[in-house]
Amino acid sequence: MGRKPAKNVPWYKQFRHWNNESQRYIAAYKRIPKDSALQAEIRGYGKLCSMRLVFESNLLENAGLSEGETRKVLEDFPEVNRYDAFHKVGSLLESVLNPRQISFEQVSHAFKEQGISFDKSTPRLIFGKKSRQTLEVIQHYQALLLAEEFTLSFNMQLTLYYLSQIIRKQFPDRSDAEQKWREYLRLINEKENISSDITDPLLITEEVIRNVHKEIGEGLLKDSQVPAGEYRDDVRHITGAEIVLPSPELIPSAMTAYTKRSNASLKDALVAPEKRMLTAAKISYEFARIHPFPDFNGRVSRLILMMILRTFGVPFPVTLKGNKKHKKWYNDALKRANKDDLFAYATLIAMRVVESFQEVDENIKKAGLPSILSFYPKDQETPSS
């Protein structure tokens, strides 16, 4: 069973507890057999989480529709569930991060079974005239799907990149390494022409961020002289925040530096699980702090958060709640982050990761199946924090 935080300790001082619990759940999830009924339950839960993310993220901005109306609008979309792809590629990425445990035959088979495609295939619906609130739901969901595609493509490319580095280390002679790598690529997928010159991929890029913003904000930027996907050209401030946002002239260089820092932090946290929640908080917050677009910065920051957590192995979109209590916690966490204290925001993120897994566990318990945490390696158990 999950552990409980210490009593009489404010939520924003519970980082160690929620960070440890989130990592226990993620590690346990990765050890659930692929044909388990638990996988089917988590797969179905992921679809619900996508709808919730759109609703809750809009609610944090006092935008969008009610939860019921949001659900009704999104029912018109074709079934989109990338759970199996994320699960499979996540397992591959985990294996290449631990090269001592790697089985090239297993990885080859899994890639061939999954296939590799970097083509964008986000389903789209063409709607007639709709209210702004309805469009905020539709476009937010389409931006979420696009963000998931970018993340899945990144995870695939990162796995291939790490594999190429492992092979090149095993074959000191460059020509031998290149030949082995080309043979390996043919084993992975015979139908697609995958370049053997695979570079270290980046998840957080200005192009990705601009595309996600364009998807979510197209036609909805009132009182703005720039289109969706373009950086703001005016001075902005955040109501109630004691910070000064960068001027328009500084945004391009600020975003260049931000993406460089973010990708370095992401790669570092991939091999250091204890850093993951704090890294996710940092990358999400620093984007919001730059506030590069005229509007929708908060919602894009939470989609970036989703992308980071999916890469770290969380199998569903994580929702930061928008009700009165949690909105206060969220705003308090951001105010603390404005004073260089990211622990409250990281605590809130880790808490929501754990609560989401626990919600799945409630249904699992009703079916008499073993809990997610029952798959956590016993030799890694530590005293309760």
Secondary structure as GFF3:
##gff-version 3
##sequence-region A 1 385
A	DSSP	three_ten_helix	11	13	.	.	.	ID=ss1
A	DSSP	alpha_helix	15	29	.	.	.	ID=ss2
A	DSSP	alpha_helix	37	60	.	.	.	ID=ss3
A	DSSP	alpha_helix	67	74	.	.	.	ID=ss4
A	DSSP	alpha_helix	83	97	.	.	.	ID=ss5
A	DSSP	three_ten_helix	99	101	.	.	.	ID=ss6
A	DSSP	alpha_helix	104	114	.	.	.	ID=ss7
A	DSSP	alpha_helix	132	170	.	.	.	ID=ss8
A	DSSP	alpha_helix	174	188	.	.	.	ID=ss9
A	DSSP	alpha_helix	206	217	.	.	.	ID=ss10
A	DSSP	three_ten_helix	248	250	.	.	.	ID=ss11
A	DSSP	alpha_helix	251	270	.	.	.	ID=ss12
A	DSSP	three_ten_helix	273	275	.	.	.	ID=ss13
A	DSSP	alpha_helix	276	290	.	.	.	ID=ss14
A	DSSP	alpha_helix	297	311	.	.	.	ID=ss15
A	DSSP	alpha_helix	324	338	.	.	.	ID=ss16
A	DSSP	alpha_helix	343	366	.	.	.	ID=ss17
A	DSSP	three_ten_helix	372	375	.	.	.	ID=ss18
A	DSSP	three_ten_helix	378	380	.	.	.	ID=ss19
###
